[in-house]
Amino acid sequence: MLNCKASGWPILYLGLPLGGNPKACGFWDPVIERISRRLDGWQKAYLSFGGRITLIQSCLTHMPCYFLSLFKIPASVAAKIERMQRDFLWSGVGEGKRDHLVNWDVVCKPKSRGGLGFGKISIRNVALLGKWLWRYPREGSALWHQVILSIYGSHSNGWDANNIVRWSHRCPWKAIALVYQEFSKFTRFVVGNGDRIRFWDDLWWGEQPLGVQYPRLLSVVTDKNALISSILGYTRPFSWNFNFRRNLSDFEIEDLEGLMRSFDRLRISPSVPDKRSWSLSPSGLFTVKSFFLALSQYSELPLVFPTKIVWNAQVPFKVKSFVWLVAHKKVNTNDLLQLRRPYKALSPDICKLCMKHGETVDHLFLHYSLTMGLWHRLFQSAKMDWVSPRSISDMLSSNFNGFGSSKRGIVLWQNACIALMWVVWRERNARIFEDKARNAEYLWDSICFLTSFWAFCSKVFKGIPLNILQLDWLAACN
């Protein structure tokens, strides 16, 4: 009658396909296509390894976030997106297959633990969905809150929606409800008047719910869902109303006395409503980042990784990325090439620089006679004696502070150490691929220039001329 066009599900609303089935891989095709188009746009650009890291962190990682903030991503789709990121990181676009030097699980770790901070897409998805669980009790007057409440009902705690929901692919709340178990581990309650917090089941006093701390008392309580205000009075000393179903034993009386003593610091304010707090944030407010980092924690011991010199140094990002590979001992030295692609490697017993020993990361950047001479010269410029450590990892992790502990001294020392490794690597490649060789004096001049130039470009050396930096590093730091 009105000449309107008849359509069907799914429909596109605010960029999201409503009514589709998020469990189907075809539902996520727009995300995959968008990432593919972006990769095609970068195909003709010359991108270093550091440039590819920057683009993944700033663009590829966040492109699916709009979909991830509402729908649960299938494992196969998450694996496909991560495979596209992984291939682009190590091979670029249109450059052919290359070796993946560092395991993807390590790459996804936070930078403080030796990774690049990409994070797993599935974990990012859970963190984004958790935001709805935080918003639900805070937006009680919102239309979406009323819709969810009318369909699924309220949770027994009076704050959240019911977690036991029927499945419908047109309503994504089922996937959001599944996040509650992880989400609730990091929520606490702040007592105001005690009218909305359950005395025994909610986490509001101590590190565990009182029902877990005092299981014997909980077992003899008549109403296990009793609110704080129904048990404790507002005035001190508190009036107690536990409503036990029988007389307490001696052990239970001891537990009750310990519980009552623990409330000496408790204050109840009749005019202040109860609040829910997020334990991972100093402000008590939920952030996706804090939830994501908490979900990303690893059970093994923390990795000893030289984070400060790798990521805090005032050097170009492509150089930082190179040092990150050196710290993991994953640069393409001859020993690793012999394992991965023996038909492309040089003789496994020959280092191209010394023509005597096998080429390893420790040998190339530390124990090779020319490199060792450069390290000695660097420490002499800082008026320090030096003994070669066992490995390059130990060298990067050692806090020498060669030019002092001031900001300028730390920046200049980090720049000098990184410039030395960068110059040695470029010299190694020049001898292999260009058949060119420079002497130690030329290499030292290159180290001095790069160190001074990188420091000159940093904020801490603002106002100091480049020629002054090159003349005397110690004087420039003071």
N, C-alpha and C positions, 0 to 999 in steps of 0.2 A: 504493500500500500504506500509506503513512504519511499520506495525506490532505493532502499539501503542495500548495500552489498552483504550477502551472507558469507560468513567466514567460519573458521573452526579453530580448535586448539592445535598447537600452541599459538599464542599471539605475542607480539613484541611490545613490551611496555617499559619505557625508560631504559631501553637497551637490554632488557632481560626477557628471555622467552618464557612467559608465564603459561602454565598448563602443560608444558612438556615434561618428559620423564628424565630427570637428572641422572638416573642409573644407566640410561642408554648412551653409548659413545657418540651417536650422532647429535645428541643434544649439545655437545661441547665442540662441534665442528667450527662454529664462529670464532671460538678462542684459538683453536689450532690454526685456522686460516689467517687470523690476524697476526699471530706470531710468525707464520711462514712469510706473509707479505713484508713484515718488518725485516726479516732476515734477507729476503730478496733485495730490499732496498740498500742493505749494507754490503751486498756482494761485490760491488765495484770499488768500494773504499778500501784503502790500505789500512789495516788495523793491526797494531801490535798485540801481544798477549795481554798487556796491561789494558789496552783499549777495549779488548773483548770482555775482560773482567768488569770494567766500568759499565759497559752497555748492558751486560747481564744483570748487574746489581741495580742499575737505575731504570731499566726498561723491561727486559724480558721477564724478570722475576715478578714484576708488579702488574703486567698486562692481564693475567687471569684473575686478579684480586677482586674485581667487580663481581664476577660469577662466584668466586670462592666465598664471598661474604654472605651468600644466601643458600647455596646448594652444596651438597656433599659430592666431592669429585670422585669418580670411579678410579680404582687403583691403576687400571690400564691406561686411562687418559693422563693421570699424573705421571706415570712412567714415560709416556710418549713425549710430554712437554719437557721432562727432565732430560730425556735423550736428545731432544733438539738443543737444549741449553748445553749439554755436555759436548755434543759434536761441534757446536759453534765455538765453545771455549778452546778446544784443543786443535780444531782443524780450520776454523774460520768458515767462510762460505765459498764454495767452488774451488777450494785449494786441494782437494783430494783427501784421502784418509791419512791421518797422522796418529802417532802414539798418544794415548791418554796417560800422561806422566804420573798423575796423582789420583788415587782412588776417589771416586765421586763422594763416598761417605765422608772422607776427610775434607774434601772441598766444601761440603755443606756445613761443616762445623763452624762455630763462631771463630772470629779471628784470634781471640785470646787462647783458643785451643788448637791453633795451627791450621785452621781452615780459611776459607774466603768469605764465610758468612752468608752463603746463598740460602741455606735452609731447605728442608724438605717441603715440597708443595703440600703434601698431605697434612703435615703438622701446621703449616701456615693456614690451611683450610679450617682446621679445628679451632685455631686461635681466633680467626675471624668470625666463625659461628658463635663462639663464646660471648661475643659482644651483645648478642640478642638476649642471652640469659641474664646479663648484667642490666640491660635496659628494661627488661620486662617488669620487675617490681618498682622501678623508678618512674615509669610512665603509665601509671594506672589509669589515667584519664584518656589516654590515646586510643584511637579507634582500633588499631591493630591489636593492642592489648585486650580490648574488650572482645574482639573476634576470637582470639586464641583462647581466652578464658571461657567463652560460651561454648566452644567446640570441645575442649579437652578438660576443662575443670581446673581446680586449684590443687597444688601439692599440699601434702599434710603439714608442711612447715608454714603455710600461709603466705609465702613470698613468691614461689615459683609456680609455673604451670605444671600440670600433671605430666610426669615423664612417661607414663604408659599410654601411648597414643596409637591409634590405628593408622595404617599406612595409606597414603594417597599421594601419588607422584605429583598431583597438582598443588599440594601444600607441603612446603619443605620443612615444616616444624618437626617432623619425625626425626630428621637428621640433626636438627638443632638440639632436640631433647636428648639424643644419645651423647652429647658433649657434657651433660650435667655431671656425670660421675667424675670426670677430670676437673671440671670447673669448680665443683664444690670443695675440692681439696684446698683451694687457695682463697676461700671466702671466710670471713669472720663476721661476727655480729658485735656491734657496739651498743651497750645497754643504755637506754634512755629511761622510759617509764616501765619497760619490761612487758608491755602488752602484746608484743608480736614475736617474742623470742621464746622458744621452748627450753625449759630449764635443763632437761636431761639430754636431749638429742642434738641441739644446735651447738656450734663451736663459738662460745662467747667468753669462756674463762679457762685459762691455761692453754696447753697445746693440743688437747683432745677434748671431745665432749665429756661432760660430767658423767654421763652414763657409761662411758668407756673407762674413765678414771675410777669410778666407784660402782663396779658391776653388782656388788652384793647389795648395795642400797637400792639400785635400780630394780633388782629382782623382787623386792618387797613393796615397791611403790604401787599404789592403786592406779593412778593416772600417769602413764609414761609420757604423755604429750602435754603435760601441764606447763603453763606459761610461767615466766619468772614472777610476774605480778601476782599470780595466784598462790605462790609459795612464800615470797618474801614481802614484808611490808615496806613502806616508803621511808619510815623514820628509823633512826638508830637509837637503841639497839634493835636489830631486826626482830620482827615477829615471824615465827616459822610455822608453816602449815604443809608438811610433807605428805600427810595422809597415808601413812604406812598401813598395810592390811593386817599386820600382826605386831606383837611386841618384838623388839630387836634383840638379837643375841649380843654377847660381849664383843665379838669381832665387829659386828655391824655398828655397835655404839662407838667403837674406836674410829671407824670410818666416818661416822656422822660428826664426831668431835673435830676430826681433821678437816672435814669439809667446812664446818662452821668457822673454824679458825682461819681458813684461807680467805674468807670474805671480809677480813678486817679492812682491806683497802677498797672495797666495793662501794660505789655511790650510785644511788637510783634517783633520777630526777623526774618527778611526775609530769612536768610541763614539756619535757623533751622527748620526741618520738624515737623509737629504736631505729638504728641504721645498719646497713650491711657494708662491710669494709673489704677492700681487696688487699690481701696481705703482702702481695708482691710489689706494691707501689708505696713509696713514702707518704704520698698524699691520701692513700686509701681508696683511690679511684682506679677503676679498671683501665688497663691499656692493652691493646692487642700485642704490642711488642713484649711486654712483661710476661704475658701468657705464653707467647710463642717461645721465648727463651726458656721458660720453666719446662715446657713440653720437650724442648730440644736437649735437655741435659742428658749426659751420658753417665752410665753407671760405673765405668772404669775410672781409674785414677786420672787426675788432670795431666794433660800432656805438657812436658817441659818444652816450651817453645819460645824462642827469642822474639816475642811480640813487639817489644818497644823499638828495637833497632830495625825490624822489618817494616812496621807500619807507621811509626812515629817519626822516622827520619824525614828531613826536609829535602827530598830528592824527587825526580819525576816518577810518576806512578808506574811506568813501564820498568823502571829500574827496581822499584820496590817489589814488583811481581817477580822479577828475575831473582832477587835475594830470597823471596819466599820459596822458590824452587831450590835454591842452593841450600837453604836451611833444612829442607826435606830431603836433600841429596838426590834430587830428581832431574837435574839438568842433563842434557844428552851428552854425557862424557862417554869415552870409548868403552868402558866396562859395561855400562847400561845398554849401549847400542849393540854390543856383542850378544847380550841376552835377548833383546827384542828383535833386532834385525841384523843377524850376523852377516848377511850378504852385503850390507851397506857399511859395516863397521871397518875401521882400520885394524891393523894387527893388534890383538888384545894385549900384547906385551910392550907396546911402544906408546909413549906420550910424545906428541908432536913437538912439544916445547923442549923437552930434555933429551928425547931420543934414547932413553935408557930404561925408564920404569913404565909400568902400566898406568894408564890415565884413569884416575878416580877423582871424585869431588874433593876429597881431603888432600890428595897429592897436588891437584891443579891449583887449588886456592890457598894451600897452606905449606905443604912440604916440598914442593918443587923449589930448587935452589934460587931461581930468579924471583919467584914469589916470596920466598922467605927473606931474601935480601930487601925487597920492598917493604915487608912488614917491619924488619929491623930499622929501616930508615924512617918509617912512620913513627915508631916508638922513640927513636932518637930525637925526632923533632919535638916530641912531647917531654924529652928529658927523662925517659923511663927505660929500664932494662926489661927484656922480654925473653921468655922461653916458649917455644912453640908448643901449643896444646896438642892433645891427641887427635882431635877432629875439628872440622870447621864449625860444627854445632856447638862444641865447647867454646870456641873462639867467639861466636856470636852471642852466646849466653853470658859470657864474662863481662862484668861491669868494671871496665878499666878506668873510665873517666880520664882519659889521657890529657885533655886540655882543661881539667877542672870540673867541678860539679855545678857550675853556673849554667844557665840556659844556653848561653852562647857556646860554652865549652862542650856541652853535651851534643848540641847540634853539629858543631864542627867535627867532633870526633866520630860521630855516626856517619857523617858525610864522607870523611876520609876513609873509613873502613869499607864502606860500600863502593866508593870510587875505585879503590884498589881492586876489589873483586870484579867490578865492571870492566876495568881496563885490562885485567888479565884475561877475562873471557873474550873480549874483542880481539886481543892479540892472538889468542889461541885460534879463533875463527879466521883471522887474517892469514895466519900461516897455513891453515888447512885449505881454505877456499880461494885465497888470492895469491898464495906463495910469496907473501911479504913478511919480513921480520924486522922488528925495531929493537934497539938496545935498551938496557935498563934505564939509562938516563932519560931517554925519550918517554918511556912509560911513567917514570916518576914525575916528569913535567906535566904529563896528561892528568895524573892523579891530582897534582897540586891545582891545576886549572879547574878541573871539574869540582873538586872540594870547595874551592873559593867561589866559583860561580854559583853553585847550588846554595851556599851559605849567603851569598850576596842577594839572592832572590828571596830569601826567607825574611820573615818579619823581625826576628830577633837581631838581625844585622842591618836593619834599615838605617840608612844614613851613612854607613861606612863604605867608602869607595872600594871598588874591586881591587885596585892596585895595592891598597893598604892591606887587604886580606891576603893577597898573594905573597906579600913581603914577610910577614911574621904572624903566624897563626896564634901563638901564645899572647902576643901583644893585643891582637884584635879581640881576644876573649876577655881581656881585662879592661 
